[in-house]
């Protein structure tokens, strides 16, 4: 029986050594997987940061274009308003001339 007990202890030791070795290998693999995943996350974060920077830059350019267009529109509206004012002045002048003519015609008829 002593041989059987010694054999059982030897098997038990070998089995425990195998388990610890397998656990160490799994721990190493888990650490490697974790490093790999963390590296991929870092790479994705860098790509996202780059993309966000580009989008912000493009938004800035669009805002500049909008500002330029607003300035052009304001200029055009100002020019249209000036033209309307000029036309109103001419219209007022024509109306005044017509009124003057009407008064002259009326006074000539009355004479």
Protein Blocks (a to p, Z undefined) as FASTA:
>chain_A
ZZmmmmmmmmmmmmmmmmmmmmmmmmmmmmmmmmmmmmmmmmmmmmmmmmmmmmmmmmmm
mmmmmmmmmmmmmmmmmmmmmmmmmmmmmmmmmmmmmmmmmmmmmmmmmZZ
